[in-house]
């Protein structure tokens, strides 16, 4: 079964600074076949948009994880997760 993950980054665009969200999420080493980022600066503006993309790419289990921008332009997961399907 293919697994997808949505990382929902909390906060407004001005909190991100010069952070590269894709690189920061890659450093989290999330165990999933495909990871999508939802933030005010990414291509996805809401969880439903990212969920639809993952569903069309064949993901059967999709988990949404909440993340915050931390110190030194890093991202940390809050520990809150929602299983969206599968």
C-alpha positions in Angstrom: 0.0 0.0 0.0 1.4 3.4 -1.0 1.6 6.0 1.7 1.3 9.7 1.3 2.0 12.5 3.8 0.8 16.1 3.9 2.9 18.5 6.0 0.8 21.4 7.0 3.1 24.3 8.0 1.5 26.6 10.5 2.2 30.3 10.6 2.2 33.2 8.2 4.6 33.8 5.3 6.6 36.4 7.1 7.6 33.8 9.8 9.3 31.6 7.2 12.1 34.0 6.4 14.5 32.6 3.9 13.7 29.0 4.7 13.5 26.4 1.9 10.4 24.5 2.9 11.0 21.5 0.6 14.6 21.1 2.0 13.4 21.5 5.6 10.7 18.9 5.2 13.1 16.5 3.5 15.4 16.8 6.6 12.5 15.4 8.7 12.9 12.0 6.9 9.2 11.3 6.9 8.4 7.7 5.9 6.1 8.0 3.0 6.1 7.3 -0.8 5.2 11.0 -1.5 5.2 14.1 0.7 3.3 17.3 -0.1 3.6 20.6 1.7 0.7 22.9 2.5 1.7 26.5 3.4 0.9 30.1 2.4 4.0 30.0 0.1 3.6 26.5 -1.5 1.5 25.5 -4.5 -1.1 23.9 -2.2 -3.3 26.3 -0.3 -5.3 23.8 1.7 -5.2 20.2 2.8 -8.0 19.1 0.4 -5.9 20.2 -2.6 -2.8 18.2 -1.4 -5.1 15.2 -0.5 -6.6 15.2 -4.0 -3.2 15.2 -5.6 -2.0 12.3 -3.4 -5.1 10.3 -4.1 -4.8 10.7 -7.9 -1.1 9.6 -7.6 -2.3 6.3 -6.1 -1.7 6.8 -2.4 -4.0 4.6 -0.3 -3.0 5.8 3.2 -2.6 9.5 3.7 -1.5 11.2 6.9 -1.6 14.9 7.6 1.1 16.2 10.0 1.2 19.6 11.6 4.6 21.4 11.6 5.9 24.8 12.9 8.8 26.9 11.8 11.4 26.7 14.5 14.7 28.5 15.3 17.5 28.7 12.7 15.0 28.3 9.8 14.1 24.7 10.6 10.8 23.0 10.7 9.6 20.7 13.5 6.6 18.5 13.7 4.2 19.2 16.5 3.3 15.6 17.0 -0.3 16.0 15.9 -1.4 13.8 13.0 -4.6 13.1 11.2 -5.2 10.0 9.1 -7.2 11.2 6.1 -7.9 7.9 4.3 -6.8 4.3 4.0 
